[in-house]
Amino acid sequence: QIGEFGVGAAGIEVTVTDLDMRLLATVAFIRENGALTIEDSEIKDAVSVWGDCMTPIFTADRGADLTLRRTLIDGASVPTGNIPSTKFPLITGLINGTDGDLVMDEVSFLNSVGNSAAGIVWTGGTVKVVGSQFDGSSGFWLTGSAMEFVNSAYRVPPGNAFFRDNIFLGPGATLTTQGSTFYWSAFACNNCNVTKRSG
């Protein structure tokens, strides 16, 4: 935890370098206005077990910044306790932030688990992705955020697609791409009434 719940983390900046993390329930809570940078590290098989298995692997409170650089995230799971979908069958994300800046620089985000969890849920602030790959990571759910996706790749692998595998731009969100690839191997989302039978 960076900072203190209810107090915040203004002026606190933490950098983690060359650390291998496995089977963690969460990686970080970054409290209000704090900052965390993780570099040259690996995060494997993190599994959310808090809050009915809905707590993100990374939580960035209002105004908190998260930077991931030359880092692997593989097999992260936010199972969501098999909670049924409602209007939008997404209720959380593996990385979740509000009004801060998310930077992903040379990140490999692979093989996420959780039918009702997006890979990244970000509200306000900015999201900058550079030189990174997303393969089976689950998608993005952005609201009021400005996202840049540069020299990167997003791929939904063969097999069943899910609603979580989309890139959602909510009110006020923008996406700018350059030199990047987006590839969906399937077009039917099994937990979406609109597309589940479209093939």
N, C-alpha and C positions, 0 to 999 in steps of 0.2 A: 504494500500500500504506500502510495506517495501522498503525503499529507495526512490529514485527519478528517474523518467523516464529520460534516457539520461545521468544520472550521475552514477547510480548504487547504491549498498548497501553494499559495502565491509566493513566488520567489524561489521555489524548490525545483531544482532540475537534477534528475538522476540519469546517469548513463551506465548501461550494463554492456560489457564487451566479452565476447568469447565464452559464452555460457551455454551448455547443453541442458535443456529442460525436458523432462519426460514425465508423463502421467500426472501433471498438475491439475488441480480442480479449477484454478484460475491462475493467470499469469500476473495480472496487475489491475489494481484499482488506482486510477490517477485522480486525485481529488481536485476540486475547483481551482483552475488557473495554475496547476502544476504542469510539469513536463517530464516525459520519460523517453529516452532513446535506447534502443536495443540494437547492437551491432555485432556482426560476425558470430551469430548464435543460431541454435537450433531449438525449435519447440515442437516436440513430437507427442502425439497421442494425449493431448490435454483433454480432459473430460469434465464438463460442467456438472456438478452435483448439488449446487445451491439453488434455492428458490424454484423447486419443481424442475430442476435441470434446465432452467431458462437463463441463468446468469451468464453473461458473456465471458469469454476468455480474457478479453481486455475491456475494461470500462473506463472511459474518459469523461469525467464530470464536466459541467459547464466551463468552457474556456480552457480546458486542459488539452495539451498537445501530446501526440504520440508519433515518434519517428522510428521506423524499422528500416535497417540498412544492412544489406548483405546477410539476410536472415531467412531461414527455412521455417515455415509453419506447415506441418504435415500431420494429417489424421486428427485434427482438432474436432471435438464433438460437443455440440449443445443440443442434447436429445429432445428437449422441450417436453419431456414427460408424455409424449403422444397426445398432447392437447389438441382437440379438433380445431380445424381452421374455421375462420369466420369470413368476414368480407374479403380480407386479404389474408391468405394462409401463411403469413409471416408475423411472428410475434417477438422476435429477438434477433440478435446477430452475434457472430463470434467476436467481432470487434464493434464496439458501440461507443459513439461520442457525440457531444453537443457543443457547438459554438467554438470549437478548437480547430487545430490544424493537424491533419493526418498526412504523414509523408511515408511512402513505401518506395524505397530505392534499392533496386536489385534484390527484391524479395521473391521467393518461391512459396506460393500459397496453394497447397495441394490437398486433395482427398478429404474434404470436410464432411462431417456427419451431422444430420439433424434436418428432418423434412420441413420444419417450420422455422428454420433459422437461416437468415441470409449470411453471407460471408462478412459483409460490412454494412452496418447501419450508421449513417452519419447525418446529423441535423445541424444546419448552419456551418459556419467556418469554411474550410477548404480541404480538399482531398487531392494530393498530388502523387501520382504513380509514375515511376520512371524505371525503365529497364527491368521490369518485373514480369513474372508469369503466374497466371491463375489457371489451374487445371483441376477441375472438380472441386473448386473452392467454395461453391455457392456464390450467389451474385451480390449486387450492390443495391441498397435501398437508401436513396439520398433525398433529403428535404431541405431546401434552402441552402444547399451547398454548391460550391463551384469546384468541379472536378476536372483535373487534367490527367490524361492517360497517354503517356509518351513512350514510344519505343518499347511497348509491352504487348503481352498476349493474354487473351481471355478465352478459355476453351471449356465447353461442356462436353465431357467424354461420352462415348457410345453407351447406349443403354437407356433406361427410363429417365426422362427429364422431369424436373419438378418446378413448381412455381418459384422456389428459392433460386433457381438457376438464371433468372432474368436480371436485367439491370433496370431498376426503377428510378425514374426522375420525377420526384414529387414536386409540389408547388415551390417555385423559386429555385429549383436545382438546374444546373447546367453541366454539360459534359463536352469537353474539348479533347479531341484525339489527334495524335500525330504519329505517323510511322508505326501503327499498331495493328494487330489482328484480333478479330472477334469471330469465334467459330462455335456453333451449336451443332452437335451431332444428331440431335433429335428435336422435333418440333412439337411433340405432344407432352403436356404436363399432366401427370396422373392425378395430382390433387388440384386441378383447375377444371371446373365444369365446362369451360369454353373450349379447351383444346384437348382434353384427355382422349377424345375419340377421333381426333383429326388426322392421326397417323404421322 
